[in-house]
């Protein structure tokens, strides 16, 4: 799934919904390397951005009747 991170105005990629051992970490490390970043730092930034946007996402989910 691709999206747009409002917190940093950067394109974002989310790898989710895959089982254990399927290569999520491997893909994440390769992506981080291509971006010139460290995977652990990207994880940290992702968590912070998700927390920052949580209230807005919850409001939108409620408006859509999905919460």
N, C-alpha and C positions, 0 to 999 in steps of 0.2 A: 504494500500500500504506500503510495506517495502522497505527500501533502505539503503544506506550507506552515512553517513554524512562525507564528505571529510574534513570539517573544524576541526572536533574533532576525527575522526577515530573511531566513535562509531556507532553501528547499530541504525537505526532510524525508527520510525513508524509515519505515517501521517494519521490522521483521517480526512477525508474531504468528501464533497459531500452529507452530510446527512442533513435532515431537522431539523427544530427547535423542541426541546423537545424529540429527539430520544435517548439521553444519551451520546452524545460526551463528555461532561464535566465529567460525571460520570465515563466513561471508562478511560478518561484521568487522572482523580484523582487516580483511582485504579492502572493504569499503573505506574504513578509517585510514588505511595506508594510502589509498588513492586520493583521499581528501587532505592528506598531510596532517592527520590528527591522531591522537591516541584513543583507542577504543574505550578505555576506562573513563577518560575525560568526556567523550561523547555520551556515555551512559549517564554520567553525572549531570551534564547539561540537559539531557533529555528529561530526566526526573525533575529537575528544577523547572523546566519549561512546562511540563505536564501539571505540576502543582500550581504554577502561575495561572494556567488556563482552566483549571478544574471548575471553578464557579461558572464561568461562561459556557463551558461545555454542558454542565448540568442544566443551566437555564435553557439552552437550545434543545436538549433532550426532552425536557418537560414540555416545551412549546410544541414539539413534534409528537407528544404523547408516548414517548419511549422510556420515560423514567418512572 
